[in-house]
């Protein structure tokens, strides 16, 4: 009798535990996405930098931050717009943070903007849209066209089997991801440009890495925004075809162009430098200059040399 009561209590406790487990699974919390990189950067900038330097700007429905530094010399020489590389910040020690402060001593007011997040799912969304459109078109074609004969199908299969099959290399970054980043960056850049035009004077754009590459594509299409000089730091596009076309694009931009690269840059940049110079000679862009910097890009001596090269280039223009 005692054993029967113990077994009954044990079964009751097991039933209660299973019911609790089932209710816990049923009421489990939904997946909460982690905060974006830009939101973390914005919170750090607002917390660590003085309020008079942080200026929020609205680009469409998206608000982003820019860092404002006023010129600190006797003569005002112009405005410099600083655009860091993607996945980078204007407070990074890779030249942008130093230029943001040092150029003010040379007579320039600087605006350094934050860059948009990278949407790595843009290629998947585009492929899904293409798949849906192709499925719809194939369904319509099957409904409209008559069926082919078995003889034609066998002939087509033999022809397909005889054709050689080539496999192209897969780019690290798809064209859709790069185009999506370019669209968002240009939207922010145009808003920053309009804000900087409140002080009409010489306007210089200094961009880095992939941001410089997409801005070169933008200025090769002859937009309405006017700038006096464009300075690119290790400009490239992480897509084989787009980066190959960047050599020709470099020779088509209207403003004077200073192309700065480092001796330890990646292979895609170093291998395209000679081709850029060839296209510049072909299209007769006489205000194009290439400069190489040696050593680590975040060393203090490197920052000083970079500032000297930029200042010398701009003093020959205005």
N, C-alpha and C positions, 0 to 999 in steps of 0.2 A: 504493500500500500504506500509505504513511504517512497519507494523507488518510482511508483507511478506518479506521485505528486511532483517529484523532482524532474521527471521527464516532461511532465506537462508544463512546468515553469520554464524549463529550458526551451521548449518549443515556442512558448509565448515570447520569450526574450529574443529568440532568433527571428520570429515574425516581425517584432517591433523594429529590430535593427534593419531588416530588409526593407521595411516600409520607410524608415528614415532615409536609407540610401537612395531609394527610388525618388522620394520627394526632393532630396538634395540634387539629384541629377535633373529633375524636372525644373527646379528653380535655380539652376546654375546661371551665374552672371554672364551676360553677353560679352563678346570680345571687344575690348576697348583699344583702338589704335593708339600707338605711342605718339607723343607730340612731334610735329615736324621739326626739321633742323632749323628752318627759318624762325619758327616761333621761339626756339631755345636761344638762338642768336639774338633775336630782338629783346628778349627779356634780359639777357646779359648786358647788352648795350645800354638799355634804359637804366639798369642798376649800377653799372660801373662808370659810365661816362657822364660828364656834366650835362645838365638839361639844356643849356644854351647851345650845345653842339648838335644835339639830336633833333632832327626835323622830320616829322612824318609827312609823307607825300602820298596822294591818292592817285593810283593808276587804274582807271576803270572802277571796278568794285573792290580792288585789292589795295590795301595800305601797306607801304613799305617804309623803311627808315633810311635816312641819309644823314651823313655826318658833315656838318658845316664848319669850316675854319676860315676866318677872315684874314686878308693879307696884312702883313706886319712890317712892311718896308715903306720907304718914303713915296715911291711911285707905284701906282696900281697898273699891273701889266696885263691882267686878264683873268679868266676863270678856267679852272681845270676840273673836268669831270673824271672821277676815278671809278673804274668798274673792275672789281676783282674777278678771278677765275671762278668757274662754277664749283660748288662745294667749298668755297672760300669766303672770307669775311673782309670788310674794309679795315678791320683791326688786326689782320694777320701780319706777322713779322716778315712775310715774303714780299717786301718792298712797298706794299700799299700803305701800311700804317706809317712808315717813315716818310714817304712822299706826301702824305696828307698833311704832315706838320712842316716838313722842310720846305716845301714849295711856297708856303706862306711867307717865309723869310726872303724869298726872291721876288715877292710882289704879286703872287697869285692867290686868289680866293678859291678854295677847293671844296668840292662836293663829292663825297664818297658814298656810293649807294650799296645796299645789300642786294644780292642776286636771288632770283627765284629758286624754288626747290626743283629737283629733277624728277620728272614723272617717268619712272622706269616701266610703267605699264602702258605707256602710250602706244608702243608697237603692238601689244596684245590687243588693245582696243581697235586699232586700225586693221589688224588681221581678222578679227571677228567681224568687223563691218564688211571687209572684202569677201569673207566667206559667205556671209548672208546674201550679199548682192550677187555673187556668182551662183549660189544655190537657186536664187529666184530666177536669174537669167537662164540657167540650165533647165529649170522646170518649165518656163515659158517656151523654150526652144523645143523641148520634148513634146509639148502640147501642140505646137504649131507645125513642126516639120514632120514629114512621114519617116517611118523607120527605115533604116538602111538594110540592104540585103546582106546575107551572110558572106557572099563573095567579096563585097567591098570591105567588110570588117576584117576578113582574113588578109586582104591586100594591105590594109592600113597597119595591121599588126606586124606584117613582115617588114614594111617600110620603117616602122618605129624601132624594130629590133636592129635594123641595119645602121641607124643613125648613131653617131658617137655620143657618149654621155660625159658631160663635164660637170665638175663640182667646184663651185666658187667658194672662196674663203668667207667665213661669217665674220662680219665686223663686230667689234666689241660693243659699239654703241650703234643702234639702228638709226636709220634716217628719220623715222617718226619721232623718236625720243629727242634727237637733236633739233628737229623743226619745232617741236613743242616748246623746248627750252628757248629757242630763238624768238618765238612769238611772245612769250612772257617777258623775256629780257628787253625786247624792243619796246614793249608797252611801258615798262618801267623807265627805260632810257628816255623815251619821248616826254614822259611826265617830268623827269629830272631836267631835261633840256629846257622845257617851257618855264620851269621854276628858275633856272639859271639865267634865262633871257631877261629877267627883271632888271639885271645889271648889264646892259648892252656893252659889250667890249669883245676883245679877242677870246675865243672859246677853243680850248684844247681838250681832247679826249685821250685819256690813257687807259687802255684796257689790257687785260692779261689772259693768256691761255685760250680756252674755248670761247670765253666772252669776246675776246678780241677777234677770233675767227668769224663768229656770227655777225659782229658789227661790221667787219670788212665786207661780208656779203651784203649787208644792209646798205652800206654806202656805195657799193658798186652799182646799185640800182638807181642812183642819183635821187635821193630823197629831198624833201623841201628843207629839212634842217641844215643850217649852214654852220660849219666849223672851220677853223683856220689851220688846224694841225691835228693829226692822228698819230699817236704813239702806241705801238703794240709791243707787248712784252711776251715773248715766247708764244706767238699766236699759232694756233693749229686747230684742226677739227678732228675729233676721235672717230672719224668715219673715212674709210679708204677713198671712196669716190669724191666725197666733199672736200677732203683735204688735198686731193690731187688737183681739183679745180680751184683751190685757194691761191695757188701760184699765179694763175691768170687774173683772178679777182683782185689780187693785191695791186696789180698795175692799172686797174680801172677806177679806183677811188679818186675823187676830186681833190680833197685836201692834201697838203704836204704830209708825207708818211715817213716816220722813223721806225724801222723794224729792228728791234733789239732782241737778241737771243743770248743764251748762256752756253758755255762750252760743254756743260754736262746736261743739256736738254735731252729729251728723248729722241730716238732715231727718226721719227716721223718729221720732226722739225728740222733737224740737221740735214736730212737728205733732200728737203724741198727748198733750201736756201738758194742753191745755184739755179734751180728752175725759176724761182721768183725773179732773180736778177735777169735771166734771159727774157722773160715776159716783159719786164720793165724796159729793157732795151728795145724790144720789138714795138711796144706801144708808146715809146718815147715819153715816159714819165720821169722828167728830169728832177723833180723834187722828192725823189725816193732815196733813202739812205739806209744802209745796213750797219749795225754795230754789234760787236761781240764782246761779252763780258766774261771774265775768267773767275774761277773760285766759287764758293758757296753763295747762294743767292740771299741768304739771311744774315750774312756777316756785316758788321758795321762798315768796314771798308768798302764792301760791295755796294751798300746803300749810298755812300758818299760818291762813288764813281758813277753810279746810275744817275744821281741827281745832276752831276756835272755834265754828263752826256746830254741829258734832256735840256738843261739850261743852255748849253752851247747850241743845240739845234734850234731852240725857240728864239734865241737872240739873233740868229741869222734871218729869221722870218719877220720879226717885229720887235 
